Amino acid sequence: MVASFGLSFVAGAVGFVAVAVIYLRYRGLDPVQYVGVHWPTGRDLGWVVGGYVAALALVIASGIVLTALQVNPETTNRAAEAGLEQPALLLWLVPLSFLVIAPGEEFLFRGTIQSRLRETFSPTVAIPLTAALFAVLHFFSLTGGAGGRFVAISILFLPSLVFGVVYEYTDNLVVSTLLHGAYNSTLVLLVYLTLTRLPTEELTMLA
């Protein structure tokens, strides 16, 4: 179960990187130099911390707004569904987020797509366009009705904007990857803590 769970994310990340590398090689570009991979400086780590706080704040604020509007999107994803059956699986998503998921997604979206868009457009255009593509892609990994999925990806658009801004100002894929990994891990751990502290009968109702 753990192996198949992890391999599904590894396969997705490898696919993202492969698409990006093939495209960049086609253009005669060095993938590592193009996306910008550098050891993070103290300033870079400051961007990670600031971006992490901003991303979580935006998601919390959107949650408050949805609650006030009495909007409850009935949707979930494959990780959450697996977590309902076996919460311990969610803990594997923490290392996977830093080592596999975030690097793969950042390499394709921020490192390749956003950088390519920046060759033609300004940051105010390239960053939102990339964030929108990133969010829309996740539409297909969600379950539930289209309305709930749309709300979910609308929320995901917000932290994705932060990832893009941080990458724009640091020009370092390592920085946006660390930020993305920390953000994902926080959400996963919150879900894990919620599931492991709910009474058994409530977990049954959620399944």
C-alpha positions in Angstrom: 0.0 0.0 0.0 2.8 2.4 1.0 4.8 1.6 -2.1 2.0 2.0 -4.6 0.9 5.2 -2.8 4.4 6.7 -3.1 5.1 5.5 -6.6 2.0 7.2 -7.9 3.4 10.6 -6.8 6.9 9.7 -8.0 5.5 8.8 -11.5 3.6 12.1 -11.6 6.7 14.1 -10.7 8.9 12.3 -13.2 6.4 13.0 -15.9 6.4 16.7 -15.1 10.2 16.9 -15.1 10.4 14.8 -18.3 8.0 17.1 -20.2 9.9 20.2 -19.1 13.3 18.7 -19.9 12.2 17.5 -23.4 10.8 21.0 -24.1 13.9 22.8 -22.9 16.3 20.5 -24.8 14.2 21.0 -27.9 14.9 24.7 -27.6 18.6 24.0 -27.1 18.6 25.2 -23.4 20.3 23.7 -20.4 17.4 22.8 -18.1 19.2 23.4 -14.8 20.6 26.8 -15.9 17.2 27.8 -17.4 15.1 27.2 -14.3 17.8 28.4 -11.9 19.0 26.0 -9.3 21.2 27.5 -6.6 22.1 26.9 -3.0 19.7 29.2 -1.1 21.2 32.2 0.7 19.9 33.8 3.9 17.8 36.2 1.9 16.4 33.2 0.0 15.4 31.5 3.2 13.7 34.7 4.2 11.6 34.5 1.1 10.7 30.9 2.0 9.5 32.0 5.5 7.6 35.0 4.2 6.0 33.1 1.4 5.0 30.3 3.7 3.2 32.7 6.0 1.6 34.5 3.1 0.4 31.3 1.5 -1.2 30.0 4.7 -2.7 33.3 5.5 -4.4 33.5 2.1 -5.8 30.0 2.4 -7.0 30.7 6.0 -8.6 33.9 4.8 -10.3 32.2 1.9 -11.6 29.6 4.3 -13.1 32.3 6.6 -14.8 33.9 3.6 -16.3 30.6 2.4 -17.5 29.9 5.9 -19.1 33.3 6.1 -20.8 32.7 2.7 -21.8 29.2 3.9 -20.0 27.6 1.0 -18.8 24.1 1.7 -17.1 22.5 -1.4 -17.7 18.8 -1.2 -14.5 17.6 -2.8 -11.3 15.8 -1.9 -8.3 14.2 -3.5 -6.7 10.8 -3.7 -4.3 11.5 -0.8 -7.1 12.5 1.5 -9.1 9.5 0.5 -6.2 7.2 1.2 -5.7 9.0 4.5 -9.3 8.3 5.6 -8.6 4.6 5.2 -5.0 4.6 6.6 -4.0 8.0 8.2 -0.4 6.9 8.6 0.0 7.1 4.9 -0.3 10.9 5.1 2.9 11.1 7.0 4.7 9.8 3.9 3.6 12.8 2.1 5.8 15.1 4.1 9.1 13.7 2.7 7.4 13.1 -0.6 6.4 16.8 -0.7 9.9 18.0 -0.3 11.7 15.4 -2.3 9.3 14.5 -5.1 6.0 16.4 -5.4 7.2 20.0 -5.0 10.4 19.6 -7.1 8.5 18.0 -10.0 5.7 20.6 -10.0 8.0 23.6 -9.5 10.3 22.4 -12.2 7.5 22.4 -14.8 5.3 25.2 -13.6 7.6 27.9 -12.1 10.9 26.9 -13.7 9.7 26.2 -17.2 6.2 27.6 -17.8 6.5 30.8 -15.8 10.1 31.4 -17.1 8.9 30.9 -20.7 5.9 33.2 -20.2 8.3 35.8 -18.7 10.2 35.8 -22.1 7.1 37.4 -23.6 5.0 38.9 -20.8 5.6 40.9 -17.6 5.5 39.2 -14.2 2.0 40.6 -13.6 0.8 38.4 -16.5 3.2 35.5 -16.3 2.7 34.7 -12.6 -1.2 34.6 -12.6 -1.2 32.6 -15.9 1.1 30.0 -14.5 -0.8 29.9 -11.2 -4.1 29.4 -13.1 -2.6 26.5 -15.2 -1.2 25.0 -12.0 -4.6 25.2 -10.2 -6.6 23.9 -13.2 -4.4 20.8 -13.6 -5.4 19.8 -10.0 -9.1 19.9 -11.1 -8.6 16.4 -12.5 -7.1 15.0 -9.3 -10.1 16.0 -7.3 -13.3 14.1 -6.7 -16.9 15.4 -6.3 -19.0 17.8 -8.4 -17.6 20.4 -10.7 -18.7 23.3 -8.4 -16.8 21.9 -5.5 -13.7 21.3 -7.6 -13.9 24.9 -9.0 -14.0 26.3 -5.5 -11.0 24.1 -4.5 -8.8 25.1 -7.4 -9.8 28.8 -6.9 -8.3 28.5 -3.4 -5.3 26.6 -4.7 -4.7 29.5 -7.1 -3.8 31.8 -4.2 -0.8 29.9 -2.7 0.3 29.2 -6.3 0.5 33.0 -6.8 2.8 33.2 -3.8 5.0 30.4 -5.2 5.3 32.4 -8.5 6.1 35.7 -6.8 8.8 34.1 -4.7 10.3 32.4 -7.7 10.2 35.7 -9.7 12.1 37.6 -7.0 14.7 34.9 -6.1 15.1 33.3 -9.6 15.9 30.1 -7.7 13.8 27.0 -8.1 15.2 25.6 -4.8 13.5 28.5 -2.9 10.0 28.0 -4.5 10.4 24.2 -4.0 11.2 24.6 -0.3 8.2 26.9 0.1 5.9 24.6 -1.8 7.1 21.5 0.2 6.6 23.3 3.5 3.1 24.5 2.5 2.0 21.0 1.3 3.5 19.3 4.4 1.6 21.7 6.7 -1.7 20.9 5.1 -1.0 17.2 5.2 -0.1 17.2 8.8 -3.2 19.2 9.7 -5.3 16.6 7.9 -3.5 13.8 9.7 -4.0 15.4 13.1 -7.7 15.9 12.4 -8.2 12.3 11.3 -6.3 10.8 14.2 -8.2 12.8 16.7 -11.7 12.3 15.4 -13.8 9.6 17.1 -14.2 6.4 15.1 -17.8 7.0 14.3 -17.1 10.4 12.8 -14.3 8.9 10.6 -16.9 6.4 9.4 -19.2 9.3 8.4 -16.4 11.0 6.5 -15.5 7.9 4.5 
